[in-house]
């Protein structure tokens, strides 16, 4: 029963590094909700998280300390399938049919912290079955600005709670 819950419903996750500061800190212990992704696999429908969701996903080609050729990362969803993402002059802009003139998701989403500067030079369209992700600490984050949009099939789940440290327990 415990293995089934861990495999398909919930997963414990420990933050490794500063890429999501100030939202999450290094060594924070989190609970990741996997059920929507599990259900999407069972129903053969893609799991598309919402803009602003913090997700854990598997990034192939990055090496873990144990030598495995993939690593789990935690980042925030910035853009959805079919949207154009432009990072220029320290600002991230997302273009879609609802906002043909573009909008800055960091200014319109309730992240709890204002992100002042997004380094990089990106102009890409997020493909079907992909999302564009960034860390909240943009100056110190390996994310879609470097490796491009991620396939939704690589998503493990969505952050629902921080359980440690006890002084910082929070539901997301």
N, C-alpha and C positions, 0 to 999 in steps of 0.2 A: 504494500500500500504506500509506504513512504517513497519508494523508488518511482512509483507511478505519479505521485503528486509532484515530485521533483522533476520528472521528465516532461510532464504535460500541463501542470497547473501553476506552481510557484517555484521559484529558484532563489536561493540566497546568493548575493553578489557583493564583493568587496571592491570599492573604488580603488584603482591603482593609478595614482598620479594626479596632477593638478588641472587637467583639461576641463573639468566641469565646475571649477571654483567660480564664483562664490556660492553657487547652488549646492554643490556637493564637495566634500573635502576628501583628501587622500585618506584611505583606510575606513571611510564610512561603510557601514554594513547596511545593505539594502535588501528589499524584497521585490522581485521582478515577477509580474503577472504574465504567465505564458498562455493562458487559456484561449484568448482570441486568436493567437497565431496557431495553436493546436487545432482549434475549430476550423480555421481557414484551410488547413491542410486536409482535414477530414472531408470538408465540403468542396474541395478543389476550387476555392475562391481565394484571391489574393488578400492578405491582411495588409491594409493600408492604415498606418497610424495617423493621428491628426497632427496638424502643424502645432508645434510647441511641446508635443509629447517627448519625454526623455526615454530613449530605448537602449537596450543592450542588443548588440548584433555581433556576428562572427565575421572577422575580416581575415580572409585567406591571404597568405603571403607575408604575414607578420609573425615573428617567432616569439613564442612564450619562453619563459625561463626553463621549462622542462624539455625544450627542443621541438615541440609540436609546431607545425607550419601554419597555425592560425591562432588568432587571439580574439577574445571577447572585448569589445570596446563599448563605452557608454557615451552617448551624444544626444543632442536635441534635434528633432525633426524641424527643418527650416523650409523645405519645399517638397511638393507632392508631384506625382506623375503628371507629365504634360506641361509643367511650369518651367519658365526660363529663369535661371539664376545668374545674376551679374554681381561680381565683387570687384569694385573699382574705387580707388581713392578712399579706402577705409570704410566703405559702406556696402552692405549687402542689400540688393534689390531683387524682389521676386515679381515676375510678370505672369499674369494669367488672364483668362477671358473676363473675369470679374474686375480685374485691375490692369487694363491694358497699358496704363502709364506707369505701372509698377508701384510697389510699396516696400517699406523696410520692415520685415517681420520683427526685428528687435525693438521697434518703436510701437508696434501694434499688438503684440502678444503680451500677456501678463506673466512674464517669466519670474518676476520678483526682483529682477536686477536689470539695470540698463547696460547694454553692451555698447561701449563707446567706439571701438575701432575693430574692424574686421580686415586683417591683412590679406593680401593676395590679389590675383588678377585672374578672374574666372568669368567665363561666359559660356554657359552650357544649358541644354534643355534636358530636364529629368525625363527619362524614358518610362514607358509603361512598365509597371512592376518594379519601380525604383523610388527611392526617396533621397533627398539631399540633407545631410546632417552636419552639424557643427558643434564643437564644444563651447560652453559658455565663456571659458577663458581662451578667447580666440588667439591671443599671442602665444599660447602654449598648448595647442591642440592639433593633433594629427586627425584630419577629418576629410570631408568630401572636397574641400578646397585643394587637397593634395591627391586623393585617390579617386575622386569622382563620386557620383551617386552610388548608393548601395542597393543591391537587389533585396526586395522585401522578403524573399525566401531565406535570407541570411539573418533576419531579425529573430532574436531569441524571445524577447518580450518587452514589456513596458514597466518603467519604474512606478511602483505604487506606494512604497513607504521606505523611510530611513528608520532603522531600528537601533542602530548604535552610531555614535555614543548616545547614551540614555538622555543626556541633557539636550540633545538635538533631534529627538524623535519627531517625525513629521510624516503626514500623509500627503501624497502628490496626486 
